[in-house]
Amino acid sequence: MKISPQSQHRKEHLDHIALDVEFLLISVIQGVALVTLATSAVGPMIALQIAVWLYIAVAFLFILIFWSGAIIHAVSFIDWPIDLTHSFLYFLASIIEIVAITNLTHPVLWFFFLFLFQFVAIILYAYDLKMIKDRKWKFITKEGKLLYNHIYSEQKKELLQYLPASTVLFFISFLLLYVYPGFLLQELLICLQLVFALLFLYREVQTFKRRSHLLLQFS
């Protein structure tokens, strides 16, 4: 069915509204997480609790990963109508993220809540993959197909490879610290988490660069 210019213009306007709402949601919830981190970090930093600084660094990296991943998703496939389930999952993930940040000085709880966070992230990524599949019909041109293949393949790779790997890492870390709450083990596990977070953030930056290039060609 042919769409009139007026309807097409109205749809584009609503798509912009949906994207603006998504950006606002991402910025607010990660802004709250950042404020929580700053508040939780004041005491350990002033008291020169060097061991806690690693947790602060990892928490900051997680905020950057969450924010950048959400931005990549938003510019890739968010449009009108606004999907409330998708937004609700963002809220749920953010609550668990913030609770984890408030436990910077309690390694067992830190790893436990990040383990829970990974479960919500898996659900969110699976739901977003469904949203991506539902929008395949929009990417019919040559440039559009290249963009869609990149969106779909990266989403599937993260869902089936990176998220399960991090979930297992956090679960094993939680169990080890719960059974053997030793200082050296805490340092080893948080250093491992720091390396994992740095690698994943680097990957997000590279994905964003590639996605931006494909979006520019598609537009």
C-alpha distance (Angstrom), angle and dihedral (degrees) to the residues before:
residue distance angle dihedral
M1 . . .
K2 3.79 . .
I3 3.79 115.0 .
S4 3.79 117.9 -140.2
P5 3.82 119.6 -123.8
Q6 3.80 89.2 -113.9
S7 3.81 92.7 53.6
Q8 3.80 91.1 45.2
H9 3.80 90.8 51.3
R10 3.80 91.0 47.8
K11 3.82 90.7 50.2
E12 3.80 91.6 50.2
H13 3.81 89.8 49.5
L14 3.81 91.0 51.3
D15 3.82 90.6 47.2
H16 3.80 88.8 56.1
I17 3.80 90.1 49.8
A18 3.81 91.1 50.9
L19 3.81 90.9 49.7
D20 3.82 91.9 47.8
V21 3.80 90.3 51.1
E22 3.81 90.0 49.5
F23 3.82 92.0 50.5
L24 3.80 90.4 48.1
L25 3.80 91.8 49.4
I26 3.81 92.7 49.0
S27 3.79 93.0 46.7
V28 3.80 95.1 47.6
I29 3.80 98.2 47.1
Q30 3.79 93.9 44.6
G31 3.80 89.9 43.2
V32 3.81 88.2 57.5
A33 3.82 89.5 48.5
L34 3.81 90.4 50.5
V35 3.81 92.2 50.2
T36 3.81 89.9 48.2
L37 3.80 89.9 51.4
A38 3.81 92.4 49.2
T39 3.81 91.0 49.5
S40 3.81 93.2 46.8
A41 3.81 92.3 46.2
V42 3.81 98.0 53.4
G43 3.82 96.7 79.3
P44 3.83 98.1 45.6
M45 3.80 92.4 44.5
I46 3.81 94.9 49.3
A47 3.81 91.1 44.6
L48 3.82 89.2 49.5
Q49 3.80 92.6 -123.7
I50 3.80 91.9 169.1
A51 3.81 93.6 -178.7
V52 3.81 90.3 61.6
W53 3.80 92.2 51.6
L54 3.79 89.8 75.4
Y55 3.81 89.4 57.4
I56 3.80 89.6 48.8
A57 3.81 90.4 51.9
V58 3.81 92.3 48.7
A59 3.81 91.6 47.3
F60 3.82 90.0 52.0
L61 3.81 90.5 49.8
F62 3.80 90.3 50.1
I63 3.78 90.6 53.9
L64 3.80 89.8 51.5
I65 3.81 91.1 47.5
F66 3.82 92.7 49.2
W67 3.81 92.3 46.2
S68 3.81 96.3 45.6
G69 3.81 92.8 44.6
A70 3.80 91.2 50.2
I71 3.81 91.4 48.6
I72 3.81 91.1 50.4
H73 3.81 90.0 51.3
A74 3.80 92.4 46.3
V75 3.81 97.0 53.7
S76 3.81 91.2 42.1
F77 3.79 106.1 54.2
I78 3.82 114.2 -10.8
D79 3.80 113.1 121.7
W80 3.79 142.0 135.9
P81 2.99 129.7 -25.4
I82 3.81 98.5 51.8
D83 3.81 110.4 -124.3
L84 3.79 106.2 -134.5
T85 3.81 94.7 -169.1
H86 3.79 89.5 57.9
S87 3.82 90.1 50.3
F88 3.81 93.1 46.1
L89 3.81 90.2 54.2
Y90 3.81 89.1 53.5
F91 3.80 89.1 54.4
L92 3.80 92.2 48.3
A93 3.80 93.2 48.8
S94 3.80 90.6 48.0
I95 3.79 93.4 52.1
I96 3.80 91.6 54.0
E97 3.81 90.5 44.0
I98 3.81 90.9 53.5
V99 3.81 92.5 47.1
A100 3.81 89.0 52.3
I101 3.81 90.4 51.0
T102 3.81 91.4 53.3
N103 3.83 87.7 58.8
L104 3.80 97.8 57.9
T105 3.80 90.5 128.8
H106 3.81 94.2 47.5
P107 3.83 106.8 68.2
V108 3.81 95.8 -174.3
L109 3.81 92.4 54.5
W110 3.81 91.0 40.3
F111 3.80 92.6 58.7
F112 3.81 92.8 38.9
F113 3.81 94.5 56.0
L114 3.80 92.2 43.2
F115 3.79 87.0 52.9
L116 3.82 88.6 54.3
F117 3.80 89.1 46.1
Q118 3.79 90.0 57.4
F119 3.80 90.9 55.7
V120 3.79 91.2 54.7
A121 3.81 89.8 44.8
I122 3.81 90.3 54.6
I123 3.81 90.6 51.8
L124 3.81 90.3 46.9
Y125 3.81 93.2 49.3
A126 3.81 91.5 47.3
Y127 3.80 90.8 50.5
D128 3.81 91.2 47.1
L129 3.80 89.6 50.7
K130 3.80 88.0 57.1
M131 3.82 89.3 50.2
I132 3.81 89.4 51.4
K133 3.82 92.5 50.8
D134 3.81 90.9 48.8
R135 3.82 89.6 56.8
K136 3.80 98.1 48.2
W137 3.79 91.0 107.1
K138 3.82 89.8 68.0
F139 3.80 93.2 64.0
I140 3.82 100.5 65.7
T141 3.81 100.6 132.3
K142 3.81 124.2 82.8
E143 3.81 90.9 -104.6
G144 3.78 90.1 44.2
K145 3.79 92.7 53.8
L146 3.81 91.0 50.9
L147 3.80 89.4 51.0
Y148 3.80 93.5 46.5
N149 3.80 92.9 48.7
H150 3.80 89.9 52.5
I151 3.82 92.9 47.3
Y152 3.80 93.1 46.8
S153 3.81 97.7 42.5
E154 3.81 94.5 47.4
Q155 3.80 92.4 46.5
K156 3.80 91.8 49.3
K157 3.80 92.9 45.5
E158 3.79 92.5 52.7
L159 3.80 91.8 44.8
L160 3.81 96.1 48.9
Q161 3.81 101.6 32.3
Y162 3.80 118.3 18.2
L163 3.80 100.6 36.4
P164 3.84 94.9 48.0
A165 3.82 89.6 47.4
S166 3.80 93.1 51.9
T167 3.81 91.5 43.7
V168 3.81 91.0 54.8
L169 3.82 90.5 45.5
F170 3.80 93.3 53.4
F171 3.80 93.7 43.4
I172 3.81 92.7 51.0
S173 3.81 90.1 45.4
F174 3.80 90.9 51.7
L175 3.80 92.7 48.9
L176 3.80 93.7 46.9
L177 3.79 93.5 49.8
Y178 3.79 92.2 44.1
V179 3.82 91.6 53.6
Y180 3.83 98.8 31.6
P181 3.83 107.9 26.8
G182 3.80 95.6 -175.9
F183 3.81 126.0 152.2
L184 3.81 95.6 -131.4
L185 3.80 91.0 50.4
Q186 3.80 89.9 51.5
E187 3.79 90.8 52.7
L188 3.78 92.6 48.0
L189 3.80 94.0 49.8
I190 3.80 96.1 45.7
C191 3.82 90.0 48.6
L192 3.80 89.0 51.8
Q193 3.79 89.3 49.6
L194 3.80 90.5 49.1
V195 3.81 91.4 54.4
F196 3.81 91.0 47.3
A197 3.82 91.5 49.9
L198 3.80 92.9 48.9
L199 3.80 92.1 50.2
F200 3.79 92.9 47.4
L201 3.81 92.6 47.5
Y202 3.81 90.0 50.4
R203 3.80 88.5 51.9
E204 3.82 91.1 50.1
V205 3.81 90.8 52.7
Q206 3.81 91.6 50.7
T207 3.82 90.8 46.8
F208 3.80 90.7 51.1
K209 3.82 91.8 51.1
R210 3.80 92.1 50.7
R211 3.81 92.8 43.2
S212 3.80 91.7 49.9
H213 3.79 90.4 53.6
L214 3.80 92.6 49.7
L215 3.81 92.2 45.9
L216 3.80 90.3 52.5
Q217 3.80 90.7 52.9
F218 3.80 91.7 46.5
S219 3.81 96.1 48.9
